[in-house]
Amino acid sequence: MGKILRLILGDQLNAKHSWLSQVNNEYTYVMIESREEGSYAPHHIQKVTGIFSAMRQFATTLQSQGHTVYYHKILYGTEANLRSILASLAHNYGINKIELQEPDEWRLREDLEKLEDQGFEISWHSSEHFISSSAEFQDLFEGKKTFLMESFYRKLRKRTGILMDGNQPVGGKWNYDAQNRKKLPKGHHPPPPFVPSTDVREELEDALKAKLPTIGKLDDPEHFYWPTTPDQAWEIFEHWLHYGLHSFGDYQDALTTKSWSLYHSRISFALNTKMIQPLEVCARVEAHYREHPEVPLNAVEGFIRQILGWREFMRCVYWHRMPEFAEENYFEFKRELPKWFWTGETKMKCLSHSIEQSLQHSYAHHIQRLMVTGNFALLAGIDPDEVDLWYLGIYIDAFEWVEITNTRGMSQYADGGWIATKPYVSSANYMKKMGDYCDQCSYNPKTKTEEDSCPFNALYWNFFDSQRDKLQTNFRLGMVYRTYDKMDTSVKAGIREKAQSLLENINEL
C-alpha cells in the first residue's frame, strides 16, 4: 500500500489519464463499487452490470501494468457510502493524503469534500476528458439571461479546428440540422448493429446478490453487447464509421419499430464512463470524412455537433446552474409518472415501443427520449423529479450531469427556458411525420376528442391553454396560440374535457 490514495470513480475509466503514465509505488489506486451509488435511483440492470464489468477490467489492466490497486467489490462489507469506504481504507493503512479526479456529479463532489472535515489532506485533479471548461463557458455567456448552444459550439469548432477550413466551417455552413429530419422510407431496413461480446455473469450475480434496486432486462449475460473496454468501444465506432455514418444524418431523428439502434453509434456509454475521449471521437469522424468525401456532410456535422456541441454544452450548464437546477419546476407540476412507464404496457404504440425498447436494451435515441417519452411527460404535467429519476435509471449512458440538463431543461422546460427557447412538445402529427408508430397504433392520430383519438392531441392543446400565462409571450409560440384562438369555443371545451379525462385515467391509456 502506497503513501497516497488515488480514487478512480466508475465513470473515470480513462486509461490515458496522466496519473497512469508511469508506475509509482507511492500511489495506491482505489476503485469502489458502492451500494449507495448503485441505489440512489432504480438503475437498469445492464447499466449496473456494465459499469461493474468495465471497472473490474480497468482495475485488472492497471494491475497488469504494475500499478498498485485496491478494488472494493459490491459484496465487500456493509458500508454503503463511497466516501466512508475510502476513509476507512485510509485509516486502516494510516494514510492521510487522498487525491481525487473531479467528479462530474454535484452530489458526489459535495460528499467527497467532507473528507477534509475528517482530517484528510485532499487534492483535486482534472479528469482530463472534456474539451471545454466552466471558465470558457462563463466567459462566453457572462451577463446573458439565456444560453445558446450554437454560440458555444461555434466557439469550440474554431478553437479546436474540428471540421474547419482555416477560419471557415467545412462546407460553408456551421449547422446542417435542417437536413437531419427524415423518416425511414418504406421498405428501408437499417443493418443490425455491430456488437461486442463480454461474459458478465459474475457481475450480474453480484448485483443481484447485493439486492440493488434495478429495472429492465439482461437476457444473455454471457454475451453482453455494450462496450466494457476501450478496444471494444473503438471497434463499435470504427464499424459505425464505415457502415452507419453515411445514413446517420438523414435518419437520426427517425422513429421506427424496425431497429432499436438505427444508424446511431452507441458509444455514449463508453464516452460517459471516459473509456474513450470526445476530442478523439470527433477527430476520427473528421478524418474519415476527409478520406471519404462521399460521406454526406450533414451526417458528419450532425454527429460532431452532438459531441463537441451539445455534450460539452450540457456539462457546462450543469456546473453553472447546480445545485438549484435540480429543484427547478417552472410549471409547478406534481403528477406521478404513469405506472406503465416501468412496464411499457400502454396502448400508445410510440410510448409502448420506446419504453419496451428501453427496458430491453437500456437505450433509446434522442428523439425517442425528447419527443416521445419526454413529450408525453411534459404534456401530462408529470413532476420533473419523477421524470429525472426515470431517465437517470433506465439508460445505460445516463449520469446526472448529462441526464438532468437534457431532462429537466431541454425536455421538460422545468428551468423556464434557460436551455430550450420553447417547450419541445408536439401532437400526434409529429409522430406520424417521423415514423411508423401511428400505423401500428389503436389510437387515431387525426382526431382530438373522439373515444379513440390519440391522447397526444388533446393533451397538446390543453397544455398550451393551461399554461398560457407563462407561454403566450414566447416569440416561438405565436403560431400555436393564433391557431388555438381560431378554434370554436365548443372545440376548445371538448379538448379540455378530453384532456381532463385522459389525465384522470392516465394509468389506463
C-alpha positions in Angstrom: 0.0 0.0 0.0 1.5 3.4 -1.1 1.5 6.6 0.9 -1.2 8.3 -1.2 -4.6 7.0 -2.2 -5.9 8.0 -5.7 -9.6 7.4 -6.1 -10.9 6.4 -9.6 -14.7 6.5 -9.9 -16.8 4.2 -12.1 -17.2 6.9 -14.7 -13.5 7.8 -14.7 -12.1 4.9 -16.7 -9.6 7.0 -18.7 -6.6 4.8 -19.5 -4.8 7.8 -21.0 -5.0 9.9 -17.8 -1.7 11.4 -16.8 -1.9 9.7 -13.4 -1.3 6.4 -15.2 1.6 7.5 -17.5 4.1 5.9 -15.2 4.2 3.4 -12.3 4.9 4.9 -8.9 4.6 2.8 -5.8 3.8 5.9 -3.8 0.3 5.7 -5.1 -2.5 3.2 -4.5 -5.4 3.4 -6.9 -8.7 2.8 -5.2 -11.9 1.7 -7.1 -15.1 1.2 -5.2 -18.4 -0.5 -6.1 -20.6 1.5 -3.7 -24.0 0.3 -2.6 -25.1 4.0 -2.3 -24.0 4.8 -5.9 -26.0 1.7 -7.1 -29.1 2.6 -5.2 -29.8 6.4 -5.5 -32.0 5.5 -8.5 -33.5 2.3 -9.7 -30.8 1.7 -12.4 -31.2 -0.6 -15.3 -29.6 -4.0 -14.7 -27.5 -3.6 -17.8 -26.2 -0.3 -16.5 -25.1 -1.7 -13.2 -23.6 -4.8 -14.7 -21.9 -2.9 -17.5 -20.2 -0.4 -15.1 -19.1 -3.2 -12.7 -17.6 -5.1 -15.7 -15.8 -2.0 -17.1 -14.5 -1.1 -13.7 -13.1 -4.6 -12.9 -11.5 -4.9 -16.3 -9.9 -1.4 -15.9 -8.5 -2.4 -12.5 -7.1 -5.6 -13.9 -5.4 -3.6 -16.7 -3.9 -1.2 -14.2 -2.5 -4.1 -12.1 -1.0 -5.8 -15.2 0.8 -2.5 -15.8 2.4 -2.6 -12.4 0.1 -0.1 -10.6 -1.0 -0.8 -7.0 -4.8 -1.2 -7.0 -7.3 -1.7 -4.2 -10.6 -2.8 -5.5 -13.7 -2.9 -3.3 -16.5 -5.1 -4.8 -20.1 -4.5 -4.1 -20.4 -7.5 -1.7 -17.4 -6.5 0.5 -18.5 -5.3 3.9 -21.7 -3.4 4.8 -20.8 0.2 4.4 -22.8 1.8 1.6 -21.3 5.3 1.2 -18.3 5.6 -1.1 -16.6 8.3 1.0 -16.9 6.2 4.1 -15.4 3.2 2.4 -12.5 5.3 1.2 -12.0 6.9 4.6 -12.0 3.5 6.4 -9.4 2.2 4.0 -7.2 5.2 4.6 -7.5 4.9 8.3 -6.7 1.2 8.3 -3.5 1.8 6.4 -2.5 5.0 8.2 -2.7 7.1 5.0 -3.6 10.8 5.2 -3.3 12.0 1.6 -6.1 11.4 -0.9 -6.1 12.6 -4.5 -9.3 12.7 -6.5 -10.3 13.4 -10.0 -13.1 16.0 -10.2 -16.4 14.1 -10.2 -19.0 15.0 -12.8 -21.9 15.0 -10.4 -22.6 17.7 -7.9 -23.8 15.4 -5.1 -20.6 13.4 -5.2 -18.3 16.4 -5.2 -20.2 17.8 -2.2 -19.9 14.5 -0.4 -16.2 13.8 -1.1 -15.3 17.3 0.1 -16.3 16.1 3.6 -13.0 14.1 3.6 -11.3 17.3 4.6 -13.6 17.6 7.6 -12.5 14.1 8.6 -8.9 15.3 8.8 -7.6 14.1 5.4 -5.4 16.1 3.1 -7.2 16.0 -0.2 -6.3 17.5 -3.7 -8.4 17.7 -6.8 -7.3 16.9 -10.3 -8.9 17.2 -13.7 -10.4 14.1 -15.2 -8.7 15.2 -18.5 -11.7 14.2 -20.5 -13.8 17.1 -21.6 -12.9 19.6 -24.4 -14.4 22.7 -22.7 -14.2 24.2 -19.3 -16.6 26.1 -17.0 -14.4 29.2 -17.3 -14.7 29.2 -21.1 -18.5 28.8 -20.8 -18.8 31.6 -18.3 -16.7 34.0 -20.3 -18.9 33.4 -23.4 -22.2 33.8 -21.6 -21.3 36.4 -18.9 -24.3 38.6 -18.1 -26.7 36.8 -20.5 -30.1 35.6 -19.4 -30.1 32.5 -21.7 -27.6 30.1 -23.0 -27.4 29.4 -26.8 -25.7 26.1 -27.6 -24.9 27.3 -31.2 -22.7 30.1 -29.9 -20.8 27.7 -27.7 -20.5 25.1 -30.5 -19.0 27.6 -33.0 -16.5 28.8 -30.4 -15.3 25.2 -29.8 -15.2 24.5 -33.5 -12.9 27.5 -34.0 -10.7 26.7 -31.0 -10.2 23.0 -31.8 -10.2 23.3 -35.6 -12.6 20.4 -35.9 -14.4 20.4 -39.2 -12.8 23.8 -40.2 -11.1 25.0 -43.4 -9.0 27.8 -42.0 -11.3 30.1 -40.1 -14.4 28.9 -42.0 -16.6 25.9 -41.4 -16.2 23.0 -43.8 -18.9 23.3 -46.5 -19.6 27.0 -45.7 -22.2 26.4 -43.0 -21.9 25.7 -39.3 -25.1 23.7 -38.9 -26.9 21.2 -41.1 -29.7 20.3 -38.6 -32.4 21.1 -41.1 -31.2 18.2 -43.2 -31.3 15.7 -40.3 -35.0 15.1 -40.0 -36.1 12.3 -42.4 -38.3 9.3 -41.6 -37.2 5.9 -42.9 -38.5 5.2 -46.4 -40.9 2.3 -46.8 -39.1 -1.0 -47.2 -35.9 0.5 -45.7 -34.3 -1.7 -43.1 -31.2 -0.5 -41.2 -28.5 -3.1 -40.8 -28.3 -4.9 -37.5 -25.9 -3.2 -35.1 -22.4 -4.5 -34.6 -22.0 -5.7 -31.0 -19.1 -7.0 -28.9 -19.5 -9.9 -26.5 -18.5 -9.9 -22.8 -19.2 -12.5 -20.2 -20.7 -10.6 -17.3 -22.3 -13.4 -15.4 -20.2 -12.7 -12.3 -21.0 -9.0 -12.2 -24.7 -9.8 -12.7 -24.7 -12.3 -9.9 -23.0 -9.8 -7.6 -25.5 -7.1 -8.4 -28.4 -9.4 -7.8 -26.9 -10.8 -4.5 -26.4 -7.2 -3.4 -30.2 -6.6 -3.9 -29.6 -3.3 -5.7 -32.9 -1.7 -6.9 -32.8 -2.4 -10.6 -35.2 -2.3 -13.6 -35.0 -3.8 -17.1 -33.6 -7.0 -18.6 -30.3 -8.6 -19.2 -31.2 -11.7 -21.2 -27.8 -13.1 -22.2 -25.1 -12.2 -19.6 -22.6 -14.5 -21.4 -22.7 -12.1 -24.4 -23.1 -8.6 -23.0 -23.2 -6.2 -26.0 -22.3 -2.8 -24.5 -18.6 -1.9 -24.6 -16.7 -2.5 -21.4 -13.2 -1.8 -22.7 -11.7 1.0 -24.9 -10.9 -1.6 -27.6 -14.5 -2.7 -27.8 -15.7 0.9 -27.9 -13.4 1.7 -30.8 -14.3 -1.5 -32.6 -18.0 -0.5 -32.4 -17.1 3.0 -33.5 -14.9 2.0 -36.5 -17.6 -0.3 -37.7 -20.2 2.5 -37.4 -17.9 4.9 -39.4 -17.9 2.6 -42.4 -21.5 1.2 -42.2 -23.6 3.7 -40.2 -22.3 7.2 -40.5 -23.4 7.7 -44.1 -27.1 7.4 -43.1 -26.9 8.9 -39.6 -27.5 12.5 -40.7 -30.7 11.7 -42.7 -32.3 9.3 -40.2 -31.0 10.2 -36.8 -34.5 11.6 -35.8 -36.5 8.8 -37.4 -39.0 6.8 -35.3 -39.4 3.2 -36.2 -40.1 -0.3 -34.8 -37.7 -1.8 -37.4 -34.5 -1.2 -35.4 -33.5 -0.4 -31.8 -30.3 1.4 -32.8 -31.0 2.8 -36.3 -27.8 4.5 -37.5 -26.7 5.7 -34.1 -23.1 4.9 -33.0 -23.9 3.6 -29.5 -20.7 4.9 -27.9 -22.4 7.2 -25.4 -21.8 4.7 -22.5 -18.1 4.4 -23.4 -17.9 8.2 -23.6 -19.7 8.9 -20.4 -17.5 6.4 -18.5 -14.5 8.0 -20.2 -13.2 4.8 -21.8 -12.8 6.9 -24.9 -12.3 10.6 -25.3 -14.6 13.1 -27.1 -11.9 15.0 -29.0 -10.5 11.8 -30.4 -14.0 10.7 -31.4 -14.6 14.0 -33.3 -11.1 13.8 -34.9 -11.7 10.3 -36.2 -15.1 11.3 -37.7 -13.5 14.3 -39.5 -10.5 12.2 -40.7 -12.9 9.6 -42.1 -14.9 12.3 -43.9 -11.8 13.8 -45.5 -10.7 10.4 -46.7 -14.2 9.6 -47.9 -15.7 12.8 -49.2 -18.8 10.9 -50.5 -20.0 10.7 -46.9 -22.7 13.3 -46.5 -21.6 16.4 -44.6 -25.0 16.6 -42.8 -24.1 13.3 -41.2 -20.6 14.3 -40.2 -21.5 17.7 -38.8 -24.7 16.4 -37.1 -22.6 13.8 -35.2 -19.8 16.2 -34.3 -22.4 18.7 -33.1 -23.8 16.2 -30.6 -20.3 15.5 -29.1 -18.4 18.8 -29.5 -21.5 21.0 -29.2 -24.4 19.5 -27.2 -22.5 17.2 -24.8 -19.9 19.8 -23.8 -22.6 22.5 -23.6 -24.8 20.5 -21.2 -21.9 19.7 -18.9 -21.1 23.4 -18.6 -24.7 24.3 -18.0 -24.9 21.7 -15.3 -22.0 23.1 -13.3 -23.1 26.7 -13.9 -26.7 26.1 -12.6 -26.3 23.4 -9.9 -27.5 22.7 -7.3 -30.5 25.0 -7.8 -31.2 23.5 -11.2 -32.2 20.2 -9.6 -35.1 22.0 -7.9 -36.5 23.8 -11.0 -40.2 23.2 -11.7 -41.3 26.1 -13.8 -44.9 24.8 -14.3 -45.2 23.5 -10.7 -46.2 20.0 -12.0 -46.8 17.4 -9.3 -48.4 14.4 -11.1 -46.9 11.0 -10.7 -45.4 9.1 -13.6 -47.8 6.6 -15.1 -47.2 3.1 -13.9 -46.7 1.9 -17.5 -43.5 3.9 -17.7 -42.0 1.0 -15.8 -43.6 -1.8 -18.0 -44.4 -0.3 -21.4 -47.9 -1.6 -21.1 -49.8 1.2 -22.8 -52.0 1.2 -26.0 -50.0 4.1 -27.4 -47.6 2.5 -29.8 -45.0 5.2 -29.8 -44.7 5.0 -26.0 -45.0 1.3 -25.6 -42.3 0.7 -28.2 -39.9 3.3 -26.8 -40.3 2.2 -23.2 -40.2 -1.6 -24.0 -37.0 -1.0 -26.1 -35.5 1.0 -23.2 -36.3 -1.8 -20.8 -34.8 -4.4 -23.2 -31.7 -2.5 -24.3 -31.2 0.3 -21.7 -31.2 2.6 -24.8 -33.4 4.9 -26.8 -32.2 7.5 -29.2 -32.5 11.2 -28.5 -35.8 11.8 -30.3 -37.5 8.8 -28.6 -36.3 10.4 -25.3 -37.3 14.0 -26.2 -40.3 13.7 -28.4 -41.9 10.5 -27.2 -41.4 9.8 -23.5 -40.4 13.3 -22.6 -43.1 14.9 -24.7 -45.8 12.9 -23.0 -44.4 13.6 -19.5 -44.5 17.4 -20.1 -47.9 17.4 -21.7 -49.3 15.3 -18.9 -47.8 17.5 -16.2 -45.5 15.0 -14.6 -43.4 16.1 -11.6 -39.8 16.7 -13.0 -38.4 14.9 -10.0 -40.2 11.7 -11.2 -39.0 12.3 -14.8 -35.4 12.8 -13.7 -35.4 9.6 -11.7 -36.8 7.5 -14.6 -34.3 8.8 -17.2 -31.4 8.6 -14.8 -32.1 4.9 -14.0 -33.3 3.4 -17.3 -30.5 4.5 -19.7 -27.0 3.0 -19.7 -25.4 6.3 -20.6 -27.3 8.4 -18.0 -25.2 10.2 -15.4 -26.7 13.2 -13.6 -24.6 15.9 -15.3 -25.9 14.9 -18.8 -29.3 13.5 -17.8 -30.8 16.3 -15.7 -29.8 19.0 -18.1 -31.4 17.2 -21.0 -34.5 16.1 -19.0 -35.3 18.9 -16.6 -34.1 21.6 -19.1 -34.4 20.5 -22.7 -37.2 18.0 -22.4 -39.4 19.3 -19.5 -38.8 23.1 -19.8 -38.7 23.0 -16.0 -36.0 25.7 -16.0 -38.3 28.1 -17.7 -36.2 28.5 -20.8 -32.5 28.6 -19.8 -31.6 25.8 -22.1 -34.5 25.5 -24.6 -36.1 28.5 -26.3 -39.5 26.8 -26.2 -41.1 23.7 -24.8 -40.4 20.7 -27.1 -43.8 19.2 -27.4 -46.0 18.0 -30.2 -49.3 16.4 -31.1 -49.6 13.1 -32.9 -48.8 14.8 -36.1 -45.0 14.8 -35.3 -45.1 11.0 -34.6 -46.9 10.3 -37.9 -44.5 12.6 -39.8 -41.3 11.0 -38.4 -42.1 7.3 -38.3 -44.3 4.2 -38.4 -45.7 4.2 -34.9 -49.1 5.6 -35.8 -49.6 3.0 -38.5 -49.5 0.3 -35.8 -51.5 2.1 -33.1 -55.0 1.6 -31.9 -55.4 5.3 -31.5 -56.4 7.7 -34.3 -53.7 10.4 -34.8 -56.0 12.7 -36.8 -58.7 13.4 -34.2 -58.7 15.2 -30.9 -61.7 14.4 -28.9 -63.1 11.1 -30.1 -63.0 8.0 -27.9 -60.1 6.6 -30.0 -58.3 9.9 -30.5 -54.6 9.9 -29.9 -54.0 11.3 -26.4 -51.2 13.5 -27.6 -53.7 15.7 -29.5 -55.9 16.8 -26.7 -53.0 16.9 -24.2 -51.0 19.1 -26.6 -53.7 21.8 -26.9 -54.7 21.6 -23.2 -51.0 22.1 -22.2 -50.8 25.4 -24.1 -54.2 26.5 -22.9 -53.5 25.8 -19.3 -50.0 27.3 -19.4 -51.0 30.4 -21.4 -49.9 32.9 -18.7 -46.4 31.5 -18.9 -46.0 30.8 -22.6 -48.1 33.2 -24.7 -45.4 35.8 -24.9 -42.8 33.3 -26.1 -41.6 34.5 -29.6 -41.6 31.0 -30.9 -45.1 30.1 -29.9 -47.1 32.8 -31.6 -48.4 30.5 -34.4 -49.5 27.9 -31.8 -51.7 30.4 -29.9 -53.0 32.0 -33.2 -54.1 28.5 -34.3 -55.7 27.7 -31.0 -57.6 31.1 -30.8 -59.2 30.4 -34.1 -60.9 27.2 -32.8 -64.6 27.3 -31.9 -65.4 27.7 -28.3 -67.1 24.2 -28.3 -64.0 22.6 -29.8 -61.8 24.2 -27.0 -64.3 22.9 -24.4 -64.2 19.5 -25.9 -60.4 19.5 -25.8 -60.3 20.5 -22.1 -62.9 17.8 -21.2 -61.0 15.1 -23.2 -57.6 16.1 -21.7 -59.1 16.0 -18.1 -60.5 12.5 -18.8 -57.1 11.3 -20.1 -55.3 12.7 -17.1 -57.8 11.2 -14.6 -57.3 7.8 -16.2 -53.6 8.2 -17.1 -52.7 4.7 -15.9 -55.2 3.1 -18.3 -54.1 4.8 -21.6 
